[in-house]
Amino acid sequence: MTYSYLPRIAFTTLALAVLAACTSTPPAPPAPSIDGVAAVTAVRAAGGAASTELDVQPIRDPQVDDLREDAERLEKAGQYAQAIEALDQALQLNPDDPALLQERAEAALLVKDLAGAERYAKLGIERGSKVGPLCRRHWETIAQVRQVRPVPVEVPGETVADARRERDACTVAAPARY
């Protein structure tokens, strides 16, 4: 019995290993590029209230307000991760507060967590008023995220223009006062 085929198998295996190492994998798509501070500035500008507009304000929990103030202070200091922690604690106390959900969405934008920003904004839309400044902030957050998605979404209703139309529909005049 001869073993003359063993060198051929070893050579073939080695050649295949070398060739496999030489193959190039396509480069990973670039990470979404977003200026978190500019995006949050645009979101907050979209939420500016006019004096003639309907603006629904919920009753606030003092403990949640303390955490919100902490988050705001931390954000101003550039400590975004700590601001997120404070907002997450506040959300544990009041998970259905649409304003708190929006603040968390904006904090997610600051750390370039696009999926989180969109998720929190959509939760805010589900749980909040469909009109007013907060509604516009929710939809502008979604528009900001959609502008930088690495792969454009081709689903009807999922474009930047759709989000901006929804944002604009949030503006409703206050009822006449007599």
C-alpha positions as CSV (number, residue, x, y, z in Angstrom):
1,M,0.0,0.0,0.0
2,T,1.5,3.3,-1.0
3,Y,0.8,6.7,0.4
4,S,1.8,8.8,-2.6
5,Y,-1.5,10.7,-2.5
6,L,-0.8,12.2,0.9
7,P,1.6,14.9,-0.3
8,R,-0.9,15.9,-3.0
9,I,-3.7,16.2,-0.4
10,A,-1.4,18.2,1.9
11,F,-0.4,20.5,-1.0
12,T,-4.0,21.0,-2.1
13,T,-5.1,21.8,1.4
14,L,-2.3,24.3,1.9
15,A,-3.1,25.9,-1.5
16,L,-6.7,26.2,-0.6
17,A,-5.9,27.8,2.8
18,V,-3.6,30.3,1.1
19,L,-6.2,31.2,-1.5
20,A,-8.9,31.5,1.2
21,A,-6.6,34.0,3.1
22,C,-6.2,36.0,-0.1
23,T,-9.9,36.5,-0.8
24,S,-11.1,39.9,0.1
25,T,-14.3,40.5,1.9
26,P,-16.3,43.6,0.9
27,P,-15.7,46.5,3.2
28,A,-18.3,47.1,5.8
29,P,-20.6,49.9,5.0
30,P,-19.5,53.1,6.6
31,A,-21.0,53.9,10.0
32,P,-23.8,56.5,9.8
33,S,-22.3,60.0,10.1
34,I,-24.4,62.3,12.1
35,D,-23.6,65.4,14.1
36,G,-25.6,64.6,17.2
37,V,-25.5,68.1,18.6
38,A,-26.7,69.6,15.3
39,A,-29.4,67.0,15.0
40,V,-30.6,67.7,18.5
41,T,-30.5,71.4,17.9
42,A,-32.7,70.9,14.8
43,V,-35.1,68.7,16.8
44,R,-35.5,71.2,19.6
45,A,-36.0,74.1,17.1
46,A,-38.8,72.1,15.4
47,G,-40.5,71.9,18.8
48,G,-40.7,75.7,19.4
49,A,-44.2,76.6,20.4
50,A,-46.1,79.6,19.1
51,S,-48.5,81.5,21.4
52,T,-51.4,80.6,19.1
53,E,-50.8,76.9,19.2
54,L,-52.4,74.1,21.2
55,D,-49.7,72.8,23.6
56,V,-50.7,70.0,26.0
57,Q,-48.5,69.8,29.2
58,P,-48.8,66.8,31.5
59,I,-48.6,67.0,35.3
60,R,-45.0,66.3,36.3
61,D,-43.6,63.9,39.0
62,P,-41.1,65.8,41.2
63,Q,-38.8,62.8,41.4
64,V,-38.8,62.4,37.6
65,D,-38.2,66.2,37.3
66,D,-35.1,66.0,39.5
67,L,-33.7,63.2,37.2
68,R,-34.5,65.3,34.1
69,E,-32.7,68.3,35.6
70,D,-29.7,66.1,36.3
71,A,-29.8,64.8,32.7
72,E,-30.0,68.3,31.4
73,R,-27.0,69.4,33.5
74,L,-25.0,66.4,32.4
75,E,-25.8,67.0,28.8
76,K,-24.7,70.6,29.0
77,A,-21.4,69.3,30.5
78,G,-21.0,66.9,27.6
79,Q,-21.5,63.8,29.8
80,Y,-24.0,62.1,27.5
81,A,-23.6,58.6,28.9
82,Q,-24.4,59.9,32.4
83,A,-27.3,61.9,31.1
84,I,-28.7,58.8,29.5
85,E,-28.4,56.9,32.8
86,A,-30.4,59.7,34.5
87,L,-33.1,59.6,31.8
88,D,-33.2,55.8,32.0
89,Q,-33.8,56.0,35.8
90,A,-36.6,58.5,35.2
91,L,-38.1,56.2,32.6
92,Q,-38.2,53.4,35.1
93,L,-40.4,55.6,37.3
94,N,-42.6,56.9,34.5
95,P,-42.2,54.8,31.3
96,D,-45.2,56.3,29.5
97,D,-44.1,60.0,29.7
98,P,-43.9,61.1,26.0
99,A,-41.7,64.2,26.9
100,L,-39.3,61.9,28.8
101,L,-39.2,59.5,25.9
102,Q,-38.4,62.4,23.6
103,E,-35.6,63.5,25.9
104,R,-34.2,60.0,25.8
105,A,-34.5,60.0,22.0
106,E,-32.5,63.2,21.8
107,A,-29.9,61.8,24.2
108,A,-29.6,58.8,21.8
109,L,-29.0,61.1,18.9
110,L,-26.2,62.8,20.9
111,V,-24.4,59.4,21.2
112,K,-25.3,58.5,17.6
113,D,-27.6,55.7,18.6
114,L,-29.9,56.1,15.6
115,A,-32.0,53.0,16.3
116,G,-32.5,54.0,19.9
117,A,-33.4,57.6,18.9
118,E,-36.0,56.4,16.4
119,R,-37.4,53.8,18.8
120,Y,-37.9,56.3,21.7
121,A,-39.4,58.9,19.4
122,K,-41.9,56.4,18.1
123,L,-42.8,55.4,21.6
124,G,-43.4,59.1,22.4
125,I,-45.7,59.4,19.4
126,E,-47.6,56.3,20.5
127,R,-48.0,57.5,24.1
128,G,-48.4,61.2,23.6
129,S,-50.4,63.9,22.0
130,K,-50.6,63.9,18.3
131,V,-50.3,67.7,18.2
132,G,-48.1,70.4,19.4
133,P,-44.4,71.1,19.9
134,L,-43.6,67.7,21.4
135,C,-45.2,65.9,18.5
136,R,-43.0,67.9,16.1
137,R,-39.9,67.0,18.1
138,H,-40.8,63.3,17.8
139,W,-41.2,63.5,14.1
140,E,-38.1,65.7,13.5
141,T,-36.1,63.1,15.5
142,I,-37.3,60.5,13.1
143,A,-36.5,62.7,10.1
144,Q,-33.0,63.3,11.4
145,V,-32.4,59.5,11.8
146,R,-33.8,58.8,8.3
147,Q,-31.5,61.4,6.8
148,V,-28.4,59.4,7.8
149,R,-29.5,55.8,7.5
150,P,-26.8,53.8,5.7
151,V,-29.4,52.1,3.5
152,P,-32.3,54.2,2.3
153,V,-35.7,52.7,3.3
154,E,-38.0,52.2,0.4
155,V,-41.1,51.5,2.4
156,P,-44.0,53.9,1.8
157,G,-44.3,56.2,4.8
158,E,-40.7,55.7,5.9
159,T,-38.9,58.6,4.1
160,V,-37.5,61.8,5.4
161,A,-40.3,63.7,3.5
162,D,-42.9,61.5,5.2
163,A,-41.6,62.3,8.6
164,R,-41.4,66.0,7.9
165,R,-45.1,65.9,6.6
166,E,-46.1,64.3,9.9
167,R,-44.1,66.9,11.8
168,D,-45.8,69.7,10.1
169,A,-49.2,68.1,10.7
170,C,-48.6,68.4,14.4
171,T,-49.1,72.1,14.4
172,V,-52.7,72.8,15.4
173,A,-54.1,76.2,16.3
174,A,-55.4,76.6,19.8
175,P,-59.2,76.8,20.2
176,A,-60.6,80.3,20.2
177,R,-61.1,81.7,23.7
178,Y,-64.0,83.9,24.4
